[in-house]
Amino acid sequence: MAAQLGGQPIIILREGTERTRGQEARNNNIMAAKAVADAVRTTLGPKGMDKMLVGGGNITITNDGVTILREMEIEHPAAKMLVEVAKTQDDEVGDGTTTAAVLTGELLSRAQELLNLDLHPTIIVTGYRMAADKAIELLKDITHTITENDEEHLLNIASTAMTGKGAEGSKEKLAKITVAAIKSIVDEEDGKKVVDIDNIKIEKKVGKSVDDCELINGVVLDKNKAHNSMPNKVADAKIALITRPIEFSKMELEAEINISTPDELSKYLDQEEQIVHDIVNRIAASGANVVLCQLGIEDIAQHYLAKANILAVQRVEKKDIEKVARASGANLITSLDDFDASDLGSAELVELKGHGEDKMLYITECSNPKAVSIIIRGGTEHVLDSTERALEDALRVVGVAVEDGKLVAGAGSPEIELALRLKDYASTLKGREQLSVAKFAEALEIIPKTLAENAGLDPIDMLVELRSQHERGNKDSGLNVFTGKAENMWKNGVIEPLRVKTQAINSATETAIMILRIDDVLAASGGGEQGGACGMGGMGGMPPGMMM
């Protein structure tokens, strides 16, 4: 890129830098974002299809939007923004990630229609902001309120979140487990309900079927005892959580020990053993009868722990140690020279259950009852992973529903209602923003339209029927993909937290606006695929590595 000053060219950007400006830059970015949205669109709804993601020797089969987008190796910077939309939706709500990505792609597609009519991007951006604000306001009119004791609706929320996923066959049992788990960890801060999902531990175990999943009031670790002579069961447990190895600490200084006779070697080894024995004696003296060690426990230490009738487990993951600390009230012990009984946690029972390699450690009736575990069973690792993703979505949305207490009907019902009301709102506007608000309303219809397409139904017929129902005042009317009819989805039990919709609309609108405001893309040379990713090659701005 060069500028002219008195006939003398002035170089501003280094040689090789590629630049795309104006409408071409916007078109490239919009096409890239739409390609990503189209990639996940077929997974939406109860009859959505799955994607198989293969890479690094791993295979993932899922229809979870955020999982698909995370695993895809997306290079285009505008397309990466859609990944961020899905991640934000997942972090904030736990479900609706595909909805958010698809809605972003459709908002950009409708904006492109306006750009082709020579409507300035600033006008489109203003109209989109007005439409999003109005949509959030209109959602209040179709919101239903519940409490944490409204178990029927909480079960319906959990079932809705799992419908269409791999665990759908056992969703009734998993929904009951989900609701029971959430209700047991509900807390209250400043008069508001708070649900900390970190208080729920999910443990996967291959074997049996998904119907054998169970909820445990306590923490379950997929670990066996360190030594066969240790007890399998400890009542009135005092738990020590140790984050360093239980072993003889060799000097880190550059010291040299000269041993010239067998007696000297024997004394040295005896001294090593005595140091380890002293460590175990200190642990026993504190009153601990259960030890969970984040690192290793050397053989001689295992021997002395077993002699002291202490149940010890080694190589426990840090996140599991922290969960046990929350549940039992224990402090993490970082130094074996400085701890006492006040650092120990407590539980009524610590017990090993199972047979052979199938044993697991159950820590139950803890001092902090707001800690539970869910054991997922399944025939293969892929089944376990799919069930875990479905269960995590359900836990998150039920937690959000308990915190907010506000729900809406699902199955495209809110989107159709908002589309109709926004079209009425657009007709009251006088400026060019009217066109932008109307396109926003049309974009919202992509959700029921996609649900119909994925179920093999005629999307036009379904949209006409849904609009007709809503115009007659049936605000909860949505698409029943199993009957192919517009029905009252609130009565059918297809419901979602209000926050799923508000978050999807807000994040999709913000991302679409951000992409529309870009009119200049500079790709530095020497960036390989990254450099070419800025709209210069591939599928209309898609880099060669992202052909979908």
C-alpha positions as CSV (number, residue, x, y, z in Angstrom):
1,M,0.0,0.0,0.0
2,A,1.4,3.4,-1.0
3,A,0.4,7.0,-1.0
4,Q,1.6,9.8,-3.3
5,L,3.3,13.0,-2.0
6,G,4.5,15.3,-4.7
7,G,4.8,12.5,-7.1
8,Q,6.9,10.5,-4.6
9,P,5.3,7.2,-3.4
10,I,5.3,6.7,0.4
11,I,5.2,3.1,1.6
12,I,2.8,2.7,4.5
13,L,2.4,-1.1,4.8
14,R,5.2,-3.5,4.3
15,E,5.5,-5.3,0.9
16,G,3.3,-8.3,0.5
17,T,0.5,-7.1,2.8
18,E,-2.9,-7.9,1.4
19,R,-5.8,-5.6,1.9
20,T,-9.5,-6.0,1.3
21,R,-11.8,-3.0,1.7
22,G,-15.4,-2.0,1.6
23,Q,-18.1,-4.3,0.4
24,E,-15.7,-7.0,-0.6
25,A,-14.3,-7.2,3.0
26,R,-17.9,-7.4,4.4
27,N,-18.9,-10.1,1.9
28,N,-15.9,-12.2,2.7
29,N,-16.5,-12.0,6.5
30,I,-20.3,-12.7,6.1
31,M,-19.7,-15.7,3.9
32,A,-17.2,-17.1,6.4
33,A,-19.5,-16.7,9.3
34,K,-22.5,-18.2,7.3
35,A,-20.4,-21.2,6.4
36,V,-19.8,-21.9,10.1
37,A,-23.4,-21.4,11.0
38,D,-24.4,-23.8,8.2
39,A,-22.0,-26.4,9.5
40,V,-23.9,-26.7,12.8
41,R,-27.4,-25.9,11.5
42,T,-28.3,-29.5,10.8
43,T,-27.7,-30.5,14.4
44,L,-30.5,-28.2,15.8
45,G,-33.5,-29.7,17.5
46,P,-34.7,-33.1,18.6
47,K,-34.3,-34.5,15.1
48,G,-30.9,-32.9,14.4
49,M,-28.1,-35.0,13.1
50,D,-24.7,-35.7,14.7
51,K,-21.2,-34.8,13.5
52,M,-18.2,-37.0,13.6
53,L,-15.1,-35.0,14.4
54,V,-11.8,-36.9,13.8
55,G,-8.4,-35.6,14.7
56,G,-5.3,-36.5,16.6
57,G,-6.4,-40.1,16.8
58,N,-9.5,-39.1,18.7
59,I,-13.1,-39.5,17.5
60,T,-15.9,-37.3,18.8
61,I,-19.6,-37.9,17.9
62,T,-21.9,-35.1,18.9
63,N,-24.6,-32.7,18.0
64,D,-23.6,-30.2,20.7
65,G,-22.9,-26.9,18.9
66,V,-20.1,-25.6,21.1
67,T,-18.3,-29.0,21.0
68,I,-18.4,-29.1,17.2
69,L,-17.1,-25.5,16.9
70,R,-14.4,-26.0,19.4
71,E,-13.1,-29.1,17.6
72,M,-13.2,-27.6,14.1
73,E,-9.9,-26.1,13.1
74,I,-11.3,-22.7,12.0
75,E,-8.8,-20.1,10.7
76,H,-10.9,-17.3,9.4
77,P,-11.0,-14.5,12.0
78,A,-14.7,-13.6,11.3
79,A,-15.6,-17.3,11.5
80,K,-13.8,-17.5,14.8
81,M,-16.2,-14.9,16.2
82,L,-19.0,-17.5,15.8
83,V,-17.0,-19.9,17.9
84,E,-16.8,-17.2,20.6
85,V,-20.6,-16.8,20.4
86,A,-21.0,-20.5,21.1
87,K,-18.5,-20.5,23.9
88,T,-20.1,-17.4,25.6
89,Q,-23.5,-19.1,25.3
90,D,-22.1,-22.3,26.9
91,D,-20.4,-20.4,29.7
92,E,-23.4,-18.3,30.5
93,V,-26.2,-20.8,30.2
94,G,-24.9,-24.2,29.1
95,D,-27.4,-24.7,26.3
96,G,-28.6,-23.0,23.1
97,T,-25.1,-22.8,21.6
98,T,-26.3,-24.0,18.2
99,T,-29.2,-21.5,18.3
100,A,-26.8,-18.6,19.0
101,A,-24.5,-19.6,16.1
102,V,-27.3,-20.2,13.6
103,L,-29.0,-16.9,14.6
104,T,-25.7,-15.0,14.1
105,G,-25.3,-16.5,10.6
106,E,-28.9,-15.6,9.6
107,L,-28.6,-12.0,11.0
108,L,-25.6,-11.5,8.7
109,S,-27.3,-13.1,5.8
110,R,-30.3,-10.7,6.1
111,A,-27.9,-7.8,6.6
112,Q,-26.2,-8.7,3.3
113,E,-29.6,-8.4,1.5
114,L,-29.8,-4.8,2.9
115,L,-26.2,-4.1,1.9
116,N,-27.1,-5.2,-1.6
117,L,-29.8,-2.5,-1.6
118,D,-27.1,0.1,-0.7
119,L,-28.3,0.5,2.8
120,H,-25.4,1.9,4.9
121,P,-24.0,-0.6,7.5
122,T,-24.4,2.0,10.3
123,I,-28.2,2.1,9.6
124,I,-28.3,-1.7,9.8
125,V,-26.3,-1.7,13.0
126,T,-28.7,0.8,14.6
127,G,-31.7,-1.1,13.5
128,Y,-30.3,-4.4,14.8
129,R,-29.6,-2.8,18.2
130,M,-33.2,-1.4,18.4
131,A,-34.6,-4.8,17.4
132,A,-32.5,-6.7,20.0
133,D,-33.5,-4.3,22.8
134,K,-37.2,-4.6,21.8
135,A,-37.0,-8.4,21.6
136,I,-35.6,-8.7,25.1
137,E,-38.4,-6.4,26.3
138,L,-41.1,-8.4,24.4
139,L,-39.8,-11.7,25.9
140,K,-41.2,-10.6,29.3
141,D,-44.7,-10.9,27.9
142,I,-44.3,-14.6,27.2
143,T,-42.3,-15.5,30.3
144,H,-43.6,-18.0,32.9
145,T,-42.4,-17.9,36.5
146,I,-41.5,-20.9,38.7
147,T,-39.8,-21.7,42.0
148,E,-37.1,-24.3,42.8
149,N,-39.9,-26.5,44.3
150,D,-41.7,-26.8,40.9
151,E,-40.3,-30.2,40.2
152,E,-42.4,-31.0,37.2
153,H,-41.2,-28.0,35.2
154,L,-37.6,-28.5,36.3
155,L,-37.8,-32.1,35.0
156,N,-39.2,-30.8,31.7
157,I,-36.3,-28.3,31.4
158,A,-33.8,-31.1,31.9
159,S,-35.6,-33.4,29.4
160,T,-35.8,-30.6,26.8
161,A,-32.0,-30.0,27.1
162,M,-31.3,-33.7,26.6
163,T,-33.8,-34.3,23.7
164,G,-32.0,-35.0,20.5
165,K,-28.7,-35.9,22.2
166,G,-27.2,-39.4,22.6
167,A,-28.6,-39.8,26.1
168,E,-32.2,-39.2,24.9
169,G,-33.2,-42.9,25.5
170,S,-32.6,-42.5,29.2
171,K,-33.6,-38.9,29.6
172,E,-36.3,-39.5,32.2
173,K,-33.9,-41.1,34.6
174,L,-31.2,-38.6,33.9
175,A,-33.6,-35.7,34.3
176,K,-34.6,-36.9,37.8
177,I,-30.9,-37.2,38.7
178,T,-30.2,-33.7,37.3
179,V,-33.1,-32.0,39.3
180,A,-32.2,-33.9,42.5
181,A,-28.5,-32.9,42.1
182,I,-29.3,-29.2,41.5
183,K,-31.8,-29.0,44.3
184,S,-29.3,-30.4,46.8
185,I,-26.7,-27.7,46.0
186,V,-28.9,-24.6,45.8
187,D,-27.5,-21.9,48.1
188,E,-28.7,-18.4,48.9
189,E,-26.6,-15.2,48.7
190,D,-28.1,-11.7,49.3
191,G,-31.6,-13.1,49.0
192,K,-30.9,-14.7,45.6
193,K,-30.7,-18.3,44.7
194,V,-27.2,-19.4,43.6
195,V,-26.2,-22.7,42.0
196,D,-22.5,-23.6,41.8
197,I,-22.2,-26.5,39.3
198,D,-18.6,-27.1,40.6
199,N,-20.3,-28.7,43.6
200,I,-21.4,-31.6,41.3
201,K,-18.8,-34.1,40.3
202,I,-19.4,-36.3,37.3
203,E,-17.6,-39.6,37.3
204,K,-17.6,-41.8,34.1
205,K,-17.3,-45.6,34.3
206,V,-17.4,-48.0,31.3
207,G,-19.8,-50.9,31.8
208,K,-23.5,-51.5,32.3
209,S,-25.9,-49.1,30.5
210,V,-26.9,-45.5,30.7
211,D,-30.0,-46.6,32.8
212,D,-27.5,-47.5,35.6
213,C,-26.4,-43.9,36.2
214,E,-26.8,-42.9,39.8
215,L,-26.6,-39.9,42.1
216,I,-24.5,-40.1,45.2
217,N,-24.7,-37.6,48.1
218,G,-21.0,-37.0,48.5
219,V,-17.9,-37.3,46.3
220,V,-17.0,-40.3,44.3
221,L,-13.5,-40.9,43.0
222,D,-12.5,-43.5,40.4
223,K,-9.6,-44.6,42.6
224,N,-8.5,-47.7,44.5
225,K,-6.6,-47.8,47.8
226,A,-2.8,-47.6,47.6
227,H,-2.1,-50.8,49.5
228,N,-4.0,-54.1,49.8
229,S,-3.7,-54.2,53.6
230,M,-5.4,-50.8,54.0
231,P,-9.1,-50.9,55.2
232,N,-11.9,-50.8,52.6
233,K,-14.2,-48.9,54.9
234,V,-13.7,-46.0,57.4
235,A,-16.5,-44.7,59.5
236,D,-16.3,-41.2,61.1
237,A,-13.5,-40.3,58.6
238,K,-11.0,-37.6,59.2
239,I,-9.6,-36.7,55.8
240,A,-6.1,-35.3,55.1
241,L,-5.7,-33.8,51.6
242,I,-2.0,-33.7,50.8
243,T,-0.7,-32.0,47.7
244,R,2.9,-33.2,47.9
245,P,4.3,-36.7,47.6
246,I,4.6,-38.8,50.7
247,E,8.2,-40.0,50.4
248,F,11.8,-39.4,51.5
249,S,12.8,-36.0,50.2
250,K,16.2,-36.2,48.7
251,M,18.4,-33.2,49.1
252,E,18.3,-30.9,46.0
253,L,21.7,-29.4,46.8
254,E,24.8,-30.8,45.0
255,A,25.8,-33.0,47.9
256,E,27.9,-36.2,47.8
257,I,27.4,-39.1,50.2
258,N,30.3,-41.5,50.4
259,I,29.3,-45.0,51.5
260,S,32.2,-47.4,51.8
261,T,30.9,-50.4,53.8
262,P,27.7,-52.4,53.9
263,D,27.0,-51.2,57.4
264,E,27.0,-47.6,56.3
265,L,24.6,-48.4,53.5
266,S,22.3,-50.2,55.9
267,K,22.3,-47.2,58.3
268,Y,21.6,-44.8,55.4
269,L,18.6,-46.9,54.2
270,D,17.4,-47.2,57.8
271,Q,17.6,-43.4,58.2
272,E,15.6,-43.0,55.0
273,E,13.0,-45.4,56.3
274,Q,12.8,-43.7,59.6
275,I,12.2,-40.3,58.0
276,V,9.2,-41.8,56.1
277,H,8.0,-43.5,59.3
278,D,8.1,-40.1,61.1
279,I,6.0,-38.5,58.3
280,V,3.4,-41.3,58.6
281,N,3.4,-40.9,62.4
282,R,2.8,-37.2,62.1
283,I,-0.2,-37.9,59.8
284,A,-1.6,-40.5,62.3
285,A,-1.0,-38.2,65.2
286,S,-3.2,-35.5,63.6
287,G,-6.1,-38.0,63.9
288,A,-6.3,-38.6,60.1
289,N,-7.6,-42.0,59.1
290,V,-8.1,-41.3,55.4
291,V,-5.4,-39.7,53.2
292,L,-5.9,-38.4,49.6
293,C,-2.6,-37.6,48.0
294,Q,-2.3,-35.5,44.8
295,L,1.0,-37.1,44.0
296,G,2.6,-40.5,44.7
297,I,3.0,-42.4,47.9
298,E,6.2,-44.5,48.0
299,D,6.1,-48.2,48.9
300,I,7.5,-47.9,52.4
301,A,5.1,-45.1,53.2
302,Q,2.2,-47.2,52.0
303,H,3.4,-50.0,54.3
304,Y,3.4,-47.8,57.4
305,L,0.0,-46.2,56.5
306,A,-1.5,-49.6,56.2
307,K,0.0,-50.6,59.6
308,A,-1.6,-47.4,61.1
309,N,-4.9,-48.6,59.6
310,I,-5.1,-45.5,57.4
311,L,-6.9,-45.7,54.0
312,A,-4.7,-43.9,51.5
313,V,-5.3,-43.0,47.9
314,Q,-2.6,-41.6,45.6
315,R,-2.5,-39.6,42.4
316,V,-5.8,-37.9,42.9
317,E,-6.4,-35.1,40.4
318,K,-6.2,-31.6,41.7
319,K,-9.8,-30.7,40.8
320,D,-11.0,-33.8,42.7
321,I,-8.9,-32.8,45.7
322,E,-10.6,-29.4,45.6
323,K,-14.1,-30.9,45.4
324,V,-13.4,-33.1,48.5
325,A,-12.0,-30.0,50.3
326,R,-15.3,-28.2,49.6
327,A,-17.4,-31.2,50.7
328,S,-15.4,-32.2,53.8
329,G,-14.2,-28.8,55.0
330,A,-10.5,-29.8,54.8
331,N,-7.6,-27.6,54.1
332,L,-5.0,-28.5,51.5
333,I,-1.8,-29.7,53.2
334,T,1.2,-28.4,51.3
335,S,3.8,-29.2,54.0
336,L,4.1,-32.4,55.9
337,D,6.0,-30.6,58.7
338,D,3.3,-28.1,59.5
339,F,-0.3,-29.3,59.8
340,D,-2.7,-30.4,62.6
341,A,-6.2,-31.7,63.2
342,S,-7.7,-28.3,62.2
343,D,-6.6,-29.0,58.6
344,L,-8.6,-32.3,58.4
345,G,-12.0,-32.7,56.8
346,S,-14.7,-34.9,58.0
347,A,-17.2,-37.4,56.5
348,E,-19.4,-40.0,58.1
349,L,-18.3,-42.8,55.8
350,V,-15.4,-43.4,53.3
351,E,-15.8,-46.7,51.5
352,L,-14.4,-48.6,48.5
353,K,-17.2,-50.3,46.5
354,G,-17.0,-52.5,43.5
355,H,-15.1,-55.6,42.4
356,G,-11.6,-56.0,41.0
357,E,-10.6,-53.0,38.7
358,D,-14.1,-51.6,39.0
359,K,-13.6,-50.2,42.5
360,M,-14.5,-46.6,43.3
361,L,-14.0,-44.6,46.5
362,Y,-17.2,-43.2,48.0
363,I,-17.0,-40.2,50.4
364,T,-20.5,-39.7,51.8
365,E,-22.4,-37.8,54.5
366,C,-19.8,-35.0,54.4
367,S,-19.8,-32.0,56.7
368,N,-20.9,-29.8,53.7
369,P,-23.9,-31.6,52.2
370,K,-23.9,-29.3,49.2
371,A,-21.6,-31.6,47.3
372,V,-22.9,-34.5,45.2
373,S,-21.6,-36.9,42.5
374,I,-23.2,-38.4,39.5
375,I,-21.8,-41.7,38.2
376,I,-22.4,-42.2,34.5
377,R,-22.4,-45.7,33.1
378,G,-22.4,-46.8,29.4
379,G,-21.2,-49.5,27.1
380,T,-18.4,-47.5,25.4
381,E,-16.3,-44.4,26.0
382,H,-18.2,-42.6,23.2
383,V,-21.5,-43.3,24.9
384,L,-20.1,-42.0,28.2
385,D,-18.8,-38.8,26.5
386,S,-22.1,-38.2,24.8
387,T,-24.1,-38.8,28.0
388,E,-21.7,-36.5,29.9
389,R,-22.2,-33.6,27.5
390,A,-26.0,-34.0,27.6
391,L,-26.0,-34.2,31.4
392,E,-23.8,-31.1,31.7
393,D,-26.2,-29.1,29.5
394,A,-29.2,-30.3,31.6
395,L,-27.4,-29.4,34.8
396,R,-26.6,-25.9,33.6
397,V,-30.0,-25.1,32.3
398,V,-31.8,-26.4,35.4
399,G,-29.4,-24.4,37.5
400,V,-30.1,-21.2,35.5
401,A,-33.9,-21.9,35.8
402,V,-33.6,-22.2,39.6
403,E,-31.5,-19.0,39.8
404,D,-33.8,-16.9,37.6
405,G,-37.1,-18.6,38.1
406,K,-38.2,-17.5,34.5
407,L,-39.0,-19.9,31.7
408,V,-40.4,-19.7,28.1
409,A,-41.9,-22.4,25.9
410,G,-39.4,-24.0,23.4
411,A,-39.7,-25.5,19.9
412,G,-39.4,-22.1,18.1
413,S,-42.3,-20.6,20.0
414,P,-40.5,-17.5,21.3
415,E,-38.8,-16.8,18.0
416,I,-42.2,-16.8,16.0
417,E,-43.8,-14.6,18.6
418,L,-40.9,-12.1,18.6
419,A,-40.8,-12.1,14.8
420,L,-44.5,-11.1,14.5
421,R,-44.2,-8.5,17.2
422,L,-41.0,-7.0,15.8
423,K,-42.6,-6.7,12.4
424,D,-45.4,-4.7,14.0
425,Y,-42.8,-2.6,15.8
426,A,-40.9,-2.0,12.5
427,S,-44.0,-0.5,11.0
428,T,-44.1,2.2,13.7
429,L,-40.6,3.4,12.7
430,K,-40.1,6.2,10.2
431,G,-36.4,6.0,9.3
432,R,-34.5,3.5,7.3
433,E,-34.0,1.5,10.5
434,Q,-37.4,0.1,9.8
435,L,-35.9,-2.1,7.1
436,S,-33.2,-3.4,9.5
437,V,-35.7,-4.2,12.3
438,A,-37.9,-6.1,9.8
439,K,-34.9,-8.1,8.6
440,F,-34.0,-8.9,12.2
441,A,-37.6,-10.2,12.7
442,E,-37.2,-12.4,9.6
443,A,-33.9,-13.7,10.8
444,L,-35.5,-15.0,14.0
445,E,-37.7,-17.3,12.0
446,I,-34.6,-19.3,11.0
447,I,-34.9,-21.3,14.3
448,P,-38.4,-22.8,13.7
449,K,-37.6,-23.1,10.0
450,T,-34.5,-25.1,10.8
451,L,-36.4,-27.3,13.3
452,A,-38.9,-28.1,10.5
453,E,-36.2,-28.9,7.9
454,N,-34.2,-31.1,10.3
455,A,-37.4,-33.1,11.0
456,G,-38.2,-33.6,7.3
457,L,-41.2,-31.2,7.4
458,D,-42.1,-28.5,4.9
459,P,-40.7,-25.3,6.5
460,I,-43.0,-23.0,4.7
461,D,-46.2,-24.9,5.7
462,M,-44.9,-25.0,9.3
463,L,-44.1,-21.3,9.5
464,V,-47.5,-20.4,8.1
465,E,-49.2,-22.6,10.7
466,L,-47.1,-21.2,13.5
467,R,-47.7,-17.6,12.5
468,S,-51.4,-18.3,12.3
469,Q,-51.5,-19.7,15.8
470,H,-49.5,-16.8,17.3
471,E,-51.7,-14.2,15.5
472,R,-54.6,-15.8,17.3
473,G,-52.9,-15.2,20.6
474,N,-51.4,-18.6,21.2
475,K,-48.1,-17.3,22.5
476,D,-46.8,-20.7,23.6
477,S,-47.4,-22.4,20.2
478,G,-44.3,-24.1,18.9
479,L,-43.5,-26.8,16.4
480,N,-44.0,-30.4,17.6
481,V,-41.4,-32.1,15.3
482,F,-42.8,-35.6,16.2
483,T,-46.4,-34.8,15.1
484,G,-45.6,-32.1,12.5
485,K,-48.1,-29.7,14.0
486,A,-48.1,-26.4,15.8
487,E,-49.0,-27.2,19.5
488,N,-48.9,-25.5,22.9
489,M,-45.3,-26.5,23.9
490,W,-45.7,-25.2,27.4
491,K,-48.4,-27.8,28.0
492,N,-46.3,-30.4,26.2
493,G,-43.4,-29.8,28.6
494,V,-41.0,-28.4,26.0
495,I,-39.6,-25.4,28.0
496,E,-36.3,-23.5,28.4
497,P,-34.9,-20.9,30.7
498,L,-35.5,-17.3,29.6
499,R,-31.8,-16.7,29.9
500,V,-31.1,-19.1,27.0
501,K,-33.1,-16.8,24.7
502,T,-31.9,-13.5,26.0
503,Q,-28.2,-14.6,25.9
504,A,-28.6,-16.0,22.3
505,I,-30.2,-12.8,21.0
506,N,-27.7,-10.5,22.7
507,S,-24.6,-12.4,21.7
508,A,-25.8,-13.1,18.2
509,T,-26.7,-9.4,17.7
510,E,-23.4,-8.1,19.1
511,T,-21.3,-10.4,16.9
512,A,-23.3,-9.6,13.8
513,I,-22.8,-5.9,14.5
514,M,-19.1,-6.3,15.1
515,I,-18.7,-8.1,11.7
516,L,-20.9,-5.6,9.8
517,R,-18.8,-2.7,11.1
518,I,-15.6,-4.1,9.6
519,D,-14.8,-2.4,6.2
520,D,-11.1,-3.0,6.0
521,V,-9.1,-6.2,6.5
522,L,-5.3,-6.2,6.4
523,A,-3.5,-9.5,6.1
524,A,0.2,-9.3,6.9
525,S,2.5,-11.2,4.7
526,G,4.4,-14.3,6.0
527,G,1.4,-15.5,8.0
528,G,0.8,-18.7,6.0
529,E,-2.8,-19.8,6.2
530,Q,-3.5,-17.2,8.9
531,G,-2.4,-14.5,6.5
532,G,-4.6,-15.8,3.7
533,A,-7.4,-16.3,6.2
534,C,-8.4,-12.7,6.1
535,G,-10.7,-13.1,3.2
536,M,-8.3,-13.7,0.4
537,G,-8.7,-17.3,-0.6
538,G,-10.8,-20.5,-0.3
539,M,-14.5,-20.4,-0.3
540,G,-15.3,-16.7,-0.7
541,G,-13.0,-15.8,2.2
542,M,-12.8,-19.3,3.8
543,P,-9.1,-20.5,4.2
544,P,-8.1,-23.7,2.4
545,G,-7.9,-25.5,5.7
546,M,-11.6,-25.0,6.5
547,M,-13.6,-26.5,3.7
548,M,-16.9,-27.7,5.1
